[in-house]
Amino acid sequence: MVQNEGRLLKCPRDGSQLHTEKDHAIEIDSCPQCKGGWYDFGELAELEATVAKDDDTRAGMIEYSKRASSLACPLCSKTMVAFDYRGNNLELDACPDEHGFWLDSGESDRVRELMRNRVADLGRSASAQQQWNRKREGGFQGSSGVIDKIRNMFGGGRR
């Protein structure tokens, strides 16, 4: 049984008593009925770090399109704030006093999937930037790409 300041924590979805268990090696407060989980404020960052080890990869805004949630915080009972996690099609709920986040069943796996995608996207972006810098520094020599086509349209080739 999970207690905070002498109180038993209840599931914001169905009122069941929350129990401590591990999710991806993070100790969370879990609902045995709906399988949702309460992640204390820093535990969402820990969940992201199971996939994205680099702080820079995890940097950036997490809460997009904030709106009132139908759930109450298990700690303070205030109405939580629903938001789109990192601008994706994944709605999470957060306590307005930063006590933590409620993730419904399967949402921790979805957070990890989105972080894996973010890591891959940032890797591709960095690689593309490096390629662009090499081309730019080399003066686009031997390139028959878009730059040459534009040059040919407005003047017939290289200088």
Short mmCIF file of the C-alpha atoms (twelve columns), coordinates in Angstrom:
data_MODEL
# 
_entry.id   MODEL 
# 
loop_
_atom_site.group_PDB 
_atom_site.id 
_atom_site.type_symbol 
_atom_site.label_atom_id 
_atom_site.label_alt_id 
_atom_site.label_comp_id 
_atom_site.label_asym_id 
_atom_site.label_seq_id 
_atom_site.Cartn_x 
_atom_site.Cartn_y 
_atom_site.Cartn_z 
_atom_site.pdbx_PDB_model_num 
ATOM 1   C CA . MET A 1   0.000   0.000  0.000   1 
ATOM 2   C CA . VAL A 2   1.371   3.339  -1.031  1 
ATOM 3   C CA . GLN A 3   1.245   6.091  1.520   1 
ATOM 4   C CA . ASN A 4   2.158   9.729  1.288   1 
ATOM 5   C CA . GLU A 5   2.169   11.743 4.492   1 
ATOM 6   C CA . GLY A 6   0.089   9.042  6.153   1 
ATOM 7   C CA . ARG A 7   -2.530  8.856  3.385   1 
ATOM 8   C CA . LEU A 8   -3.215  5.914  1.137   1 
ATOM 9   C CA . LEU A 9   -3.024  6.834  -2.529  1 
ATOM 10  C CA . LYS A 10  -6.057  6.059  -4.656  1 
ATOM 11  C CA . CYS A 11  -6.248  5.609  -8.402  1 
ATOM 12  C CA . PRO A 12  -7.600  8.767  -10.078 1 
ATOM 13  C CA . ARG A 13  -9.434  6.576  -12.618 1 
ATOM 14  C CA . ASP A 14  -11.280 4.066  -10.442 1 
ATOM 15  C CA . GLY A 15  -10.460 4.806  -6.793  1 
ATOM 16  C CA . SER A 16  -8.554  1.546  -6.232  1 
ATOM 17  C CA . GLN A 17  -5.739  1.557  -3.731  1 
ATOM 18  C CA . LEU A 18  -2.377  2.055  -5.479  1 
ATOM 19  C CA . HIS A 19  0.425   -0.436 -4.892  1 
ATOM 20  C CA . THR A 20  4.165   0.031  -5.324  1 
ATOM 21  C CA . GLU A 21  5.736   -1.821 -8.226  1 
ATOM 22  C CA . LYS A 22  8.492   -1.365 -10.763 1 
ATOM 23  C CA . ASP A 23  7.957   -0.221 -14.315 1 
ATOM 24  C CA . HIS A 24  11.108  -0.199 -16.443 1 
ATOM 25  C CA . ALA A 25  13.151  -0.347 -13.187 1 
ATOM 26  C CA . ILE A 26  11.371  2.744  -11.791 1 
ATOM 27  C CA . GLU A 27  9.372   2.381  -8.601  1 
ATOM 28  C CA . ILE A 28  5.893   3.768  -9.268  1 
ATOM 29  C CA . ASP A 29  2.472   3.630  -7.645  1 
ATOM 30  C CA . SER A 30  0.348   1.331  -9.782  1 
ATOM 31  C CA . CYS A 31  -3.362  0.562  -9.951  1 
ATOM 32  C CA . PRO A 32  -4.125  -3.171 -9.864  1 
ATOM 33  C CA . GLN A 33  -7.453  -2.612 -11.661 1 
ATOM 34  C CA . CYS A 34  -6.837  -0.224 -14.576 1 
ATOM 35  C CA . LYS A 35  -3.054  -0.874 -14.713 1 
ATOM 36  C CA . GLY A 36  -2.317  2.869  -14.797 1 
ATOM 37  C CA . GLY A 37  0.569   4.347  -12.848 1 
ATOM 38  C CA . TRP A 38  1.477   7.390  -10.790 1 
ATOM 39  C CA . TYR A 39  4.943   8.719  -11.621 1 
ATOM 40  C CA . ASP A 40  6.280   11.179 -9.088  1 
ATOM 41  C CA . PHE A 41  7.479   14.416 -10.681 1 
ATOM 42  C CA . GLY A 42  11.042  13.271 -11.500 1 
ATOM 43  C CA . GLU A 43  10.046  9.766  -12.504 1 
ATOM 44  C CA . LEU A 44  8.772   10.752 -15.959 1 
ATOM 45  C CA . ALA A 45  12.292  12.037 -16.720 1 
ATOM 46  C CA . GLU A 46  13.663  8.736  -15.381 1 
ATOM 47  C CA . LEU A 47  11.324  6.868  -17.731 1 
ATOM 48  C CA . GLU A 48  12.569  8.923  -20.685 1 
ATOM 49  C CA . ALA A 49  16.169  8.289  -19.591 1 
ATOM 50  C CA . THR A 50  15.655  4.528  -19.952 1 
ATOM 51  C CA . VAL A 51  15.798  5.205  -23.699 1 
ATOM 52  C CA . ALA A 52  17.437  8.630  -24.124 1 
ATOM 53  C CA . LYS A 53  20.515  8.752  -21.904 1 
ATOM 54  C CA . ASP A 54  21.627  12.227 -23.050 1 
ATOM 55  C CA . ASP A 55  20.090  15.210 -21.220 1 
ATOM 56  C CA . ASP A 56  20.139  17.237 -24.464 1 
ATOM 57  C CA . THR A 57  17.962  14.642 -26.168 1 
ATOM 58  C CA . ARG A 58  15.377  14.934 -23.400 1 
ATOM 59  C CA . ALA A 59  15.526  18.737 -23.332 1 
ATOM 60  C CA . GLY A 60  12.541  20.680 -24.526 1 
ATOM 61  C CA . MET A 61  8.941   21.235 -23.684 1 
ATOM 62  C CA . ILE A 62  6.930   18.218 -22.567 1 
ATOM 63  C CA . GLU A 63  3.463   19.705 -22.052 1 
ATOM 64  C CA . TYR A 64  1.666   20.883 -25.216 1 
ATOM 65  C CA . SER A 65  -1.978  21.926 -25.584 1 
ATOM 66  C CA . LYS A 66  -2.737  21.993 -21.867 1 
ATOM 67  C CA . ARG A 67  -6.353  21.595 -20.831 1 
ATOM 68  C CA . ALA A 68  -8.361  20.578 -17.788 1 
ATOM 69  C CA . SER A 69  -8.242  16.875 -16.997 1 
ATOM 70  C CA . SER A 70  -11.072 14.804 -15.610 1 
ATOM 71  C CA . LEU A 71  -8.659  13.305 -13.052 1 
ATOM 72  C CA . ALA A 72  -7.659  14.474 -9.584  1 
ATOM 73  C CA . CYS A 73  -4.095  14.283 -8.279  1 
ATOM 74  C CA . PRO A 74  -3.710  11.280 -5.951  1 
ATOM 75  C CA . LEU A 75  -1.624  13.416 -3.567  1 
ATOM 76  C CA . CYS A 76  -3.387  16.774 -3.311  1 
ATOM 77  C CA . SER A 77  -6.757  16.039 -4.995  1 
ATOM 78  C CA . LYS A 78  -6.468  19.102 -7.276  1 
ATOM 79  C CA . THR A 79  -7.808  18.724 -10.793 1 
ATOM 80  C CA . MET A 80  -4.914  17.674 -12.972 1 
ATOM 81  C CA . VAL A 81  -3.923  19.161 -16.312 1 
ATOM 82  C CA . ALA A 82  -4.151  17.009 -19.427 1 
ATOM 83  C CA . PHE A 83  -1.591  17.662 -22.167 1 
ATOM 84  C CA . ASP A 84  -0.178  16.238 -25.376 1 
ATOM 85  C CA . TYR A 85  3.150   14.675 -24.487 1 
ATOM 86  C CA . ARG A 86  5.884   16.477 -26.453 1 
ATOM 87  C CA . GLY A 87  3.299   17.512 -29.050 1 
ATOM 88  C CA . ASN A 88  2.470   13.901 -29.928 1 
ATOM 89  C CA . ASN A 89  -0.856  12.116 -29.992 1 
ATOM 90  C CA . LEU A 90  -0.425  10.914 -26.411 1 
ATOM 91  C CA . GLU A 91  -2.463  12.532 -23.656 1 
ATOM 92  C CA . LEU A 92  -0.939  12.430 -20.178 1 
ATOM 93  C CA . ASP A 93  -2.165  14.050 -16.969 1 
ATOM 94  C CA . ALA A 94  -0.067  16.139 -14.579 1 
ATOM 95  C CA . CYS A 95  -0.628  17.629 -11.160 1 
ATOM 96  C CA . PRO A 96  -0.652  21.451 -11.406 1 
ATOM 97  C CA . ASP A 97  1.503   21.539 -8.256  1 
ATOM 98  C CA . GLU A 98  4.098   19.261 -9.892  1 
ATOM 99  C CA . HIS A 99  3.450   16.256 -7.656  1 
ATOM 100 C CA . GLY A 100 3.608   13.918 -10.630 1 
ATOM 101 C CA . PHE A 101 2.053   12.406 -13.730 1 
ATOM 102 C CA . TRP A 102 -0.651  9.816  -14.287 1 
ATOM 103 C CA . LEU A 103 -0.011  7.405  -17.153 1 
ATOM 104 C CA . ASP A 104 -2.772  5.032  -18.204 1 
ATOM 105 C CA . SER A 105 -2.042  1.412  -19.024 1 
ATOM 106 C CA . GLY A 106 0.486   1.134  -21.871 1 
ATOM 107 C CA . GLU A 107 1.406   4.812  -21.876 1 
ATOM 108 C CA . SER A 108 4.829   4.253  -20.312 1 
ATOM 109 C CA . ASP A 109 5.686   2.040  -23.288 1 
ATOM 110 C CA . ARG A 110 4.380   4.736  -25.636 1 
ATOM 111 C CA . VAL A 111 6.553   7.383  -23.905 1 
ATOM 112 C CA . ARG A 112 9.582   5.137  -24.430 1 
ATOM 113 C CA . GLU A 113 8.648   4.556  -28.081 1 
ATOM 114 C CA . LEU A 114 8.320   8.296  -28.689 1 
ATOM 115 C CA . MET A 115 11.698  8.889  -27.012 1 
ATOM 116 C CA . ARG A 116 13.307  6.194  -29.208 1 
ATOM 117 C CA . ASN A 117 11.860  7.993  -32.246 1 
ATOM 118 C CA . ARG A 118 13.170  11.320 -30.927 1 
ATOM 119 C CA . VAL A 119 16.669  9.872  -30.476 1 
ATOM 120 C CA . ALA A 120 16.604  8.456  -34.025 1 
ATOM 121 C CA . ASP A 121 15.260  11.724 -35.492 1 
ATOM 122 C CA . LEU A 122 17.915  13.798 -33.735 1 
ATOM 123 C CA . GLY A 123 20.597  11.394 -34.967 1 
ATOM 124 C CA . ARG A 124 19.374  11.715 -38.566 1 
ATOM 125 C CA . SER A 125 19.179  15.483 -38.221 1 
ATOM 126 C CA . ALA A 126 22.742  15.710 -36.902 1 
ATOM 127 C CA . SER A 127 23.990  13.455 -39.716 1 
ATOM 128 C CA . ALA A 128 22.200  15.532 -42.356 1 
ATOM 129 C CA . GLN A 129 23.640  18.733 -40.875 1 
ATOM 130 C CA . GLN A 130 27.152  17.280 -40.996 1 
ATOM 131 C CA . GLN A 131 26.692  16.271 -44.636 1 
ATOM 132 C CA . TRP A 132 25.368  19.711 -45.497 1 
ATOM 133 C CA . ASN A 133 28.319  21.400 -43.763 1 
ATOM 134 C CA . ARG A 134 30.811  19.222 -45.691 1 
ATOM 135 C CA . LYS A 135 29.110  20.055 -48.996 1 
ATOM 136 C CA . ARG A 136 28.957  23.754 -48.183 1 
ATOM 137 C CA . GLU A 137 32.609  23.869 -47.109 1 
ATOM 138 C CA . GLY A 138 33.616  22.068 -50.302 1 
ATOM 139 C CA . GLY A 139 31.736  24.577 -52.445 1 
ATOM 140 C CA . PHE A 140 29.308  21.927 -53.658 1 
ATOM 141 C CA . GLN A 141 32.011  20.692 -56.068 1 
ATOM 142 C CA . GLY A 142 30.842  17.853 -58.241 1 
ATOM 143 C CA . SER A 143 27.295  18.300 -57.071 1 
ATOM 144 C CA . SER A 144 24.498  17.845 -59.531 1 
ATOM 145 C CA . GLY A 145 21.811  18.602 -57.016 1 
ATOM 146 C CA . VAL A 146 19.321  21.350 -56.464 1 
ATOM 147 C CA . ILE A 147 21.969  24.098 -56.229 1 
ATOM 148 C CA . ASP A 148 23.323  23.289 -59.707 1 
ATOM 149 C CA . LYS A 149 19.819  23.165 -61.149 1 
ATOM 150 C CA . ILE A 150 19.055  26.592 -59.717 1 
ATOM 151 C CA . ARG A 151 22.355  27.983 -61.034 1 
ATOM 152 C CA . ASN A 152 21.630  26.557 -64.474 1 
ATOM 153 C CA . MET A 153 18.164  28.126 -64.495 1 
ATOM 154 C CA . PHE A 154 19.579  31.610 -63.765 1 
ATOM 155 C CA . GLY A 155 22.817  31.798 -65.606 1 
ATOM 156 C CA . GLY A 156 23.864  28.620 -67.153 1 
ATOM 157 C CA . GLY A 157 26.263  27.009 -64.755 1 
ATOM 158 C CA . ARG A 158 29.213  27.644 -62.505 1 
ATOM 159 C CA . ARG A 159 31.358  30.683 -62.390 1 
# 
